[in-house]
Amino acid sequence: EAGVLRYRVEGQLFFASADLFAASFEYQGQPQNVEIDMTATHIWDQTGVAALDKVVSRYTRQGAQVHIRGLNPPSQTLFDRLAQQPAT
């Protein structure tokens, strides 16, 4: 779809995978909406939250709406408590 970037993330997001996770996104262009499907992912720690928060922040600064889908309840709770950037 024009103006929409969609990503599907799989695996564990924690201190050892955070840098690779954040570097895996395409920050070029001007997407209006970014959808990140985290259904097959678990966030384990503050570093994982910070990595997702960094991605959300970069897209938000470019004017995009970021939608995070499918976080499991423990990951959602951790993200809600620790993230700096709200995401829908």
Order of alpha helices (4+ residues) and beta strands (2+ residues): beta-alpha-beta-alpha-beta-alpha
